[in-house]
Amino acid sequence: MTSLTSLTGKTALVTGASRGIGRATAIALAKAGARVLVHASKASQAADDVVETIRAAGGQADKVAADLRDANGPHELAKRVRSLTGERLDILVANAGISKAASIEDTTVEDFDNLFAVNVRAPFFLVQQLLPVLGDGSSVVLLSSLAARASVNNLSAYAATKGAVDTLVRHFASALGERGIRVNAIAPGVVETDMSNFAKTDAGRDFTLGMQALKRVAQPNDIAGAVVFLASDDARWVTGDTLRVDGGSKL
Ligand SMILES: NC(=O)c1ccc[n+]([C@@H]2O[C@H](COP(=O)([O-])OP(=O)(O)OC[C@H]3O[C@@H](n4cnc5c(N)ncnc54)[C@H](OP(=O)(O)O)[C@@H]3O)[C@@H](O)[C@H]2O)c1
């Protein structure tokens, strides 16, 4: 496997790597030389396929499962990761997430709590639980969203979770800088995945292109390269930032 960016000798955990942006990111990190722990909510063929794809191309990958909606999910995941990696993790991509389009009137307390559990509580406690194995030169990348800075569709509760991610990034980066740990977020616009499958319809495509400077619908690989950059030494002076990777959305 070859790539301009070298992550050889590094170990990465990508949450939500069975599908979409996480899948593309896991494969891109492996292509750059990292050993990748491919996380999904539960054991699944999709996660196995990602591991097999990486191994077939000569890379190193293992799967790890945990439901991050459970209060204890991040703690369980961290334990599994530590038993697989020994005592060092170089790259954490907290990508797993859920969305729910609903008007303010139609958003339920259950929806709201689930969104915050998976999108905010889980990355917070995953970072906390993995701190003992993150060290000098480690990079943490969280997934934010265009929705955190602009109104798109009926996504106010989801958008609030991504606003919280942007806030966490600044506070984590400030607190962990002394230990040489960088913390950043990527904010995609609409990316054609299961989460944004409306982008496959004509109306969804028109809506998406109408708010973007670049006139095509983003694919997961359009995001993965930016995550690899933030994970790498090329981004050694970048921390506490949310990088927009959205084809120029809502400029
Ligand atoms: N797609 C977009 O347009 C877009 C735009 C901006 C930001 N984002 C953000 O990018 C990230 C990835 O999005 P995506 O579009 O790639 O999503 P996706 O295709 O729907 O994939 C979601 C991933 O998260 C995992 N996940 C969901 N609930 C989980 C849970 N309770 N416990 C553990 N893992 C769970 C899924 O695992 P299973 O396969 O096991 O369910 C899957 O691997 C998310 O944080 C999302 O908010 C996406």
The ligand as an SDF file (V2000), in Angstrom:
LIG
                    3D

 48 52  0  0  0  0  0  0  0  0999 V2000
  -23.0840   11.9770    5.6830 N   0  0  0  0  0  0  0  0  0  0  0  0
  -23.1530   13.2770    5.8660 C   0  0  0  0  0  0  0  0  0  0  0  0
  -23.7600   14.0050    5.0730 O   0  0  0  0  0  0  0  0  0  0  0  0
  -22.4550   13.9000    7.0460 C   0  0  0  0  0  0  0  0  0  0  0  0
  -22.3200   15.2970    7.0610 C   0  0  0  0  0  0  0  0  0  0  0  0
  -21.6870   15.9130    8.1420 C   0  0  0  0  0  0  0  0  0  0  0  0
  -21.2140   15.1510    9.1970 C   0  0  0  0  0  0  0  0  0  0  0  0
  -21.3550   13.7940    9.1550 N   0  0  0  0  0  0  0  0  0  0  0  0
  -20.8460   13.0380   10.3110 C   0  0  0  0  0  0  0  0  0  0  0  0
  -19.8960   12.0740    9.8600 O   0  0  0  0  0  0  0  0  0  0  0  0
  -19.9400   10.9300   10.7090 C   0  0  0  0  0  0  0  0  0  0  0  0
  -20.1260    9.6800    9.8470 C   0  0  0  0  0  0  0  0  0  0  0  0
  -21.3420    9.8260    9.1190 O   0  0  0  0  0  0  0  0  0  0  0  0
  -21.7680    8.8380    7.9320 P   0  0  0  0  0  0  0  0  0  0  0  0
  -22.5880    9.6390    7.0050 O   0  0  0  0  0  0  0  0  0  0  0  0
  -20.5880    8.1000    7.4360 O   0  0  0  0  0  0  0  0  0  0  0  0
  -22.7530    7.8480    8.7330 O   0  0  0  0  0  0  0  0  0  0  0  0
  -23.3220    6.3880    8.3600 P   0  0  0  0  0  0  0  0  0  0  0  0
  -22.9760    6.0140    6.9780 O   0  0  0  0  0  0  0  0  0  0  0  0
  -24.7320    6.4060    8.8020 O   0  0  0  0  0  0  0  0  0  0  0  0
  -22.4480    5.4360    9.3510 O   0  0  0  0  0  0  0  0  0  0  0  0
  -22.5800    5.6200   10.7330 C   0  0  0  0  0  0  0  0  0  0  0  0
  -21.5110    4.8110   11.4470 C   0  0  0  0  0  0  0  0  0  0  0  0
  -21.6650    5.0750   12.8560 O   0  0  0  0  0  0  0  0  0  0  0  0
  -21.8630    3.8450   13.5470 C   0  0  0  0  0  0  0  0  0  0  0  0
  -22.8130    3.9990   14.6450 N   0  0  0  0  0  0  0  0  0  0  0  0
  -24.0720    4.5090   14.5800 C   0  0  0  0  0  0  0  0  0  0  0  0
  -24.6790    4.3800   15.7810 N   0  0  0  0  0  0  0  0  0  0  0  0
  -23.7850    3.7660   16.6080 C   0  0  0  0  0  0  0  0  0  0  0  0
  -23.8250    3.3240   17.9470 C   0  0  0  0  0  0  0  0  0  0  0  0
  -24.9230    3.4590   18.7170 N   0  0  0  0  0  0  0  0  0  0  0  0
  -22.7320    2.7150   18.4660 N   0  0  0  0  0  0  0  0  0  0  0  0
  -21.6370    2.5390   17.7150 C   0  0  0  0  0  0  0  0  0  0  0  0
  -21.5190    2.9220   16.4240 N   0  0  0  0  0  0  0  0  0  0  0  0
  -22.5990    3.5250   15.8830 C   0  0  0  0  0  0  0  0  0  0  0  0
  -22.4160    2.8730   12.5070 C   0  0  0  0  0  0  0  0  0  0  0  0
  -22.1120    1.5430   12.9100 O   0  0  0  0  0  0  0  0  0  0  0  0
  -23.0830    0.2830   12.5010 P   0  0  0  0  0  0  0  0  0  0  0  0
  -22.8030   -0.0140   11.0610 O   0  0  0  0  0  0  0  0  0  0  0  0
  -22.6670   -0.7900   13.4240 O   0  0  0  0  0  0  0  0  0  0  0  0
  -24.4990    0.7690   12.7070 O   0  0  0  0  0  0  0  0  0  0  0  0
  -21.6860    3.3160   11.2430 C   0  0  0  0  0  0  0  0  0  0  0  0
  -20.4240    2.7030   11.1720 O   0  0  0  0  0  0  0  0  0  0  0  0
  -21.0680   11.1730   11.6980 C   0  0  0  0  0  0  0  0  0  0  0  0
  -20.5370   11.6700   12.9160 O   0  0  0  0  0  0  0  0  0  0  0  0
  -21.9090   12.2310   11.0170 C   0  0  0  0  0  0  0  0  0  0  0  0
  -22.6520   13.0000   11.9350 O   0  0  0  0  0  0  0  0  0  0  0  0
  -21.9670   13.1580    8.1130 C   0  0  0  0  0  0  0  0  0  0  0  0
  1  2  1  0
  2  3  2  0
  2  4  1  0
  4  5  1  0
  4 48  2  0
  5  6  2  0
  6  7  1  0
  7  8  2  0
  8  9  1  0
  8 48  1  0
  9 10  1  0
  9 46  1  0
 10 11  1  0
 11 12  1  0
 11 44  1  0
 12 13  1  0
 13 14  1  0
 14 15  2  0
 14 16  1  0
 14 17  1  0
 17 18  1  0
 18 19  2  0
 18 20  1  0
 18 21  1  0
 21 22  1  0
 22 23  1  0
 23 24  1  0
 23 42  1  0
 24 25  1  0
 25 26  1  0
 25 36  1  0
 26 27  1  0
 26 35  1  0
 27 28  2  0
 28 29  1  0
 29 30  1  0
 29 35  2  0
 30 31  1  0
 30 32  2  0
 32 33  1  0
 33 34  2  0
 34 35  1  0
 36 37  1  0
 36 42  1  0
 37 38  1  0
 38 39  2  0
 38 40  1  0
 38 41  1  0
 42 43  1  0
 44 45  1  0
 44 46  1  0
 46 47  1  0
M  CHG  2   8   1  16  -1
M  END
$$$$
